[in-house]
Amino acid sequence: APALGAGFQIPEQGMAPMAMGMGSVGLAEDLSAIYHNPAGLTQLEGMNAAVTVVAIKPSATYTRRDTLGAKIGASAEAKDDPIPVPALAVSKSLRDDLTVAVGVYTPYGLSSEYSEEGVQRYMSTNISLTTFYVGPYVAWRPIPKLSVGAGAQYVYGSAELGQHANYGGALLRKAAALAAAGNTTLRDALAQYEGGDPRKANEDVRLDGVIDVTDATDNAMSFNLGVLYQVTDQVQVGATFRKGVDLAGEGDVDLTVPAEVTQFSGGTMTSLKTTGGTTVSLPDVFGVGVAYRPLPELVVTSELNYHRWSSYKDLDFDFAVNDALADPSTHYLPDATNPRNWDDTITFRLG
């Protein structure tokens, strides 16, 4: 089923909702209700348990264009290896109108990995986000047709990033500045390296620095709320809200500097280990849904979800150490600026 504007949200939660377009706000009749609408837990009797693993096979293409829209270089295709998404939940009805549950699921994440030599490498060679939401849930039916539910989650997030630094371009800019002052040594060295044309040093992969950020982790608390109302024997409506969180993680940073860059710049560094931090913003989500059962053997679900993705403004990495090539204006490890500036969006689902 098509879905619009879901970003890196993972709505593939629960086998039955997946088979019905990944929407269950108005139905929520199995343990995936802890994600879709916790009020639906009152529909479960006795003791219940569920373990699921979904495999997601993403695809992405990066195309670089100039200011006039013309394509620059060949497009880069991300690897499409399957990504596992696990979930576990257990519930117990304490009485006819009260159910408790505990569960873990991963509502946000995914990753992409590209060639180390592709046109996208100064933006990303690999990037991944993993989140786990763990916590308890309670659902109560105060009157026969109305159920309310809530959950509290401990959120653990981990982010990784790999990208290249264009040291060839930095050297070229420095060579031009030195040449303007009468010193052509660096320009001549770059011309000799690139067959007489120093401009070719810009974006030469052999002059790239390689930056890897790993184990950038953080944790936070979130919650979700839900309500479910049985309008008639055939129609049920629901609404839900999930609180967004900011995960501000700090991880390990490894930088590798090509020997040619060290030689041309007059420096001594060939590698650097430091730390770097970033913040990943996960959005608030509001959802409304309806389930219609025209026949005992048939149920139709539909829902709208509003994602406050405008909270995801950037994925910048701030590195603790910025060592210069030979002067403070050109850095071995520039802070990684990755603007996002996403808009709020709506998803529609029908199953």
C-alpha positions in Angstrom: 0.0 0.0 0.0 1.3 3.5 -0.8 2.2 5.9 2.1 3.1 9.6 1.7 5.4 11.7 3.9 6.2 9.1 6.5 9.9 10.0 6.5 12.0 7.5 8.5 9.0 6.5 10.6 8.5 2.7 10.6 4.7 2.0 10.5 5.2 -1.7 9.8 4.0 -2.7 13.3 2.0 -5.9 13.6 1.2 -8.4 10.9 -2.6 -7.8 10.5 -2.2 -4.0 10.3 0.6 -4.4 7.8 -1.8 -6.5 5.6 -4.3 -3.7 5.8 -2.2 -0.8 4.7 -0.3 -0.4 8.0 -3.2 1.5 9.7 -5.0 0.4 12.8 -5.9 3.5 14.9 -9.6 2.8 14.5 -9.3 -1.0 14.9 -6.3 -1.8 17.3 -7.6 -5.3 18.1 -4.3 -7.1 18.6 -1.1 -6.4 20.5 0.2 -4.0 17.9 -2.3 -1.6 19.7 0.6 -0.5 21.9 1.9 1.3 18.9 -1.3 2.1 16.9 -3.7 3.0 19.7 -3.2 1.7 23.3 -7.0 2.1 24.0 -7.5 -1.0 21.9 -5.9 -3.3 24.5 -9.3 -3.6 26.2 -10.4 -5.8 23.3 -7.9 -8.5 24.3 -9.0 -11.1 26.8 -6.8 -13.1 29.2 -3.0 -13.4 28.6 -1.5 -12.6 25.2 2.0 -12.4 23.7 3.4 -11.6 20.3 6.9 -11.5 18.7 7.3 -10.1 15.2 10.2 -9.4 12.9 9.7 -7.4 9.8 12.3 -7.1 7.0 12.4 -3.7 5.2 14.2 -3.4 1.9 14.7 0.3 1.2 15.9 1.9 -2.0 17.3 5.4 -2.6 19.0 7.3 -5.4 21.2 10.4 -5.0 21.4 12.8 -7.9 23.6 15.8 -7.7 22.6 19.0 -9.7 24.1 22.4 -10.2 22.3 25.7 -9.6 20.7 25.5 -13.1 19.4 21.9 -12.4 21.9 20.2 -14.7 23.0 16.7 -13.4 26.6 16.5 -12.1 28.2 13.1 -12.4 26.5 9.7 -12.3 23.6 9.1 -9.8 24.5 7.0 -6.8 22.3 4.1 -5.8 22.1 3.1 -2.1 22.6 -0.5 -1.2 19.3 -2.3 -0.6 20.2 -5.0 2.0 17.1 -6.0 4.1 16.9 -4.3 7.5 15.2 -6.3 10.4 12.6 -4.6 12.6 11.7 -6.5 15.8 8.8 -6.1 18.2 7.7 -7.9 21.4 4.6 -7.3 23.5 2.7 -9.1 26.4 -0.7 -8.1 27.8 -2.9 -9.3 30.7 -6.6 -8.4 31.3 -7.0 -7.7 35.0 -10.8 -7.5 34.7 -13.3 -7.0 31.9 -12.7 -3.3 31.7 -8.9 -3.1 32.5 -5.9 -4.4 30.6 -2.1 -3.8 31.2 0.7 -4.6 28.8 4.5 -4.1 28.3 6.3 -4.0 25.0 9.3 -3.0 22.9 9.2 -1.8 19.3 11.2 0.4 16.9 9.0 3.1 15.4 11.8 5.2 13.8 15.0 4.2 12.0 16.4 2.7 8.8 19.7 3.3 7.2 21.4 3.9 3.9 24.8 3.0 2.5 26.4 4.3 -0.6 29.7 3.9 -2.6 32.8 5.4 -1.0 33.5 7.1 -4.4 30.0 8.3 -5.4 28.9 11.9 -6.0 27.1 11.8 -2.6 30.2 11.1 -0.5 30.6 14.6 0.9 27.0 14.3 2.2 27.0 10.7 3.2 28.6 7.3 2.6 26.5 5.7 5.3 24.0 6.9 7.8 21.8 4.9 10.2 19.3 5.6 13.0 18.1 2.9 15.4 15.5 3.5 18.1 13.9 1.3 20.7 10.7 2.2 22.7 10.3 0.2 25.8 7.6 0.6 28.4 4.2 -0.2 30.1 0.7 0.4 28.9 -2.7 0.5 30.5 -6.2 0.5 28.9 -9.5 1.1 30.6 -13.2 0.9 29.5 -15.1 3.4 31.7 -18.3 2.8 29.8 -19.2 -0.1 27.5 -18.5 1.7 24.2 -15.6 3.8 25.2 -12.0 2.8 25.9 -9.0 5.0 26.8 -5.4 4.0 26.9 -1.9 5.3 27.6 1.7 4.2 27.6 5.1 5.5 28.8 8.2 4.7 26.9 11.9 4.8 27.6 13.5 5.7 24.3 17.0 4.6 23.3 18.5 5.9 20.1 21.7 5.3 18.3 23.0 7.1 15.2 26.0 6.6 12.9 27.4 8.7 10.1 30.1 8.3 7.5 31.1 10.9 5.0 34.2 12.3 3.2 35.9 15.6 3.5 37.0 17.4 0.3 40.6 18.1 1.2 41.4 18.5 -2.5 39.1 21.5 -2.7 40.5 22.9 0.6 44.1 22.5 -0.8 43.1 24.2 -4.0 41.6 27.2 -2.2 44.7 27.5 -0.1 47.0 27.2 -3.2 45.1 30.0 -4.8 45.4 32.2 -1.8 49.2 31.5 -1.5 49.6 32.1 -5.3 47.9 35.5 -5.0 50.6 36.3 -2.4 53.4 35.2 -4.7 53.9 31.6 -3.4 53.1 29.1 -6.1 54.7 26.1 -4.4 51.4 24.4 -3.4 49.7 25.2 -6.8 52.7 23.7 -8.6 52.6 20.6 -6.5 48.9 20.1 -7.2 49.4 20.7 -10.9 52.1 18.0 -11.0 49.8 15.6 -9.1 47.0 16.1 -11.5 48.7 16.2 -14.9 49.2 19.9 -15.1 45.7 21.1 -14.1 45.5 21.9 -10.4 41.8 22.4 -10.6 41.3 18.7 -10.9 42.4 18.3 -7.3 39.0 19.5 -6.3 36.9 16.4 -5.4 39.7 14.0 -6.3 38.8 10.9 -4.2 42.5 10.2 -3.6 42.6 13.5 -1.6 39.4 12.8 0.4 39.5 12.6 4.2 37.3 9.8 5.6 35.1 10.6 8.6 33.3 7.9 10.6 31.0 8.7 13.6 29.9 5.6 15.6 28.0 4.9 18.8 26.3 8.3 19.0 23.7 7.3 21.6 21.1 9.0 23.9 17.9 8.2 25.7 14.7 10.1 26.5 11.2 9.5 27.8 8.0 9.7 25.6 4.4 8.7 25.9 1.4 7.9 23.8 -2.4 8.3 24.4 -5.4 6.8 22.7 -9.2 6.6 22.7 -11.5 4.2 21.0 -15.3 4.5 20.6 -17.8 1.9 19.3 -20.2 4.0 17.4 -22.3 1.0 16.2 -21.9 -2.7 16.0 -20.3 -2.1 12.6 -18.3 1.2 13.1 -15.5 2.0 15.5 -13.5 5.2 15.6 -10.2 6.0 17.3 -7.7 8.8 17.9 -4.1 8.7 19.2 -1.2 11.0 20.0 2.5 10.1 20.3 4.9 12.6 21.8 8.1 13.4 19.9 11.5 13.5 21.5 15.0 15.0 20.8 17.8 12.5 21.0 21.1 14.3 21.5 23.9 11.7 21.2 27.6 11.9 21.3 29.8 9.3 19.7 33.3 8.3 18.7 34.9 9.9 15.6 37.6 8.5 13.5 39.3 10.6 10.8 41.7 9.3 8.2 43.8 11.9 6.3 45.5 10.8 3.0 49.3 10.9 3.0 49.3 13.3 0.0 47.2 15.8 1.9 49.6 15.7 4.8 52.5 16.2 2.4 50.9 19.0 0.4 49.7 20.9 3.5 53.0 20.7 5.3 51.2 19.1 8.3 51.9 15.9 10.2 48.4 14.4 10.8 47.4 11.1 9.2 44.5 10.2 11.6 42.5 11.6 14.5 40.3 10.2 17.1 37.9 12.5 18.9 34.2 12.7 19.7 31.2 14.3 18.0 27.6 15.1 18.9 24.4 15.4 17.0 20.6 15.8 17.7 18.0 13.7 16.0 14.4 15.1 16.4 11.5 12.6 16.3 8.1 14.2 15.6 4.9 14.4 17.4 2.2 12.3 15.6 -1.6 12.8 15.8 -3.8 10.1 14.3 -7.5 9.5 13.7 -9.0 6.3 12.2 -12.1 4.4 11.6 -12.9 0.7 11.2 -16.0 -0.5 9.4 -17.2 -4.1 9.4 -19.9 -4.5 6.7 -19.8 -8.3 7.0 -18.6 -10.5 9.9 -15.7 -11.7 7.7 -14.7 -8.3 6.4 -13.3 -5.2 8.0 -12.2 -1.9 6.3 -9.8 0.5 8.0 -8.9 4.0 7.1 -6.8 6.6 8.9 -5.1 10.0 8.7 -1.9 10.8 10.6 -0.4 14.2 11.0 3.4 14.2 11.5 5.1 17.3 12.9 8.2 16.7 10.9 9.1 20.4 11.0 10.9 19.6 14.2 13.6 17.8 12.1 15.6 20.8 11.0 19.1 19.3 10.7 21.4 16.4 11.4 24.6 18.4 12.2 27.6 16.9 13.8 29.7 19.1 16.1 33.2 17.6 16.5 35.1 18.2 19.8 38.5 18.7 18.0 39.0 20.7 14.8 42.6 20.5 13.7 43.9 22.8 11.0 45.8 21.8 7.9 48.3 24.6 8.2 46.1 27.6 9.2 42.9 28.1 11.2 40.8 28.8 8.1 41.1 25.3 6.6 40.2 22.4 8.9 41.0 18.7 8.8 37.7 18.0 10.5 35.1 20.6 9.7 31.8 20.3 11.6 29.3 18.4 9.4 26.3 20.5 8.4 23.4 18.5 7.1 20.3 20.7 6.8 16.9 18.9 6.6 14.2 21.5 7.2 11.4 19.0 6.7 7.7 20.1 6.5 4.8 18.8 8.5 3.0 16.1 6.5 -0.1 13.9 6.5 -0.3 10.2 5.7 -3.4 8.5 4.5 -4.0 4.7 4.8 -6.7 2.4 3.6 -6.9 -1.3 4.1 
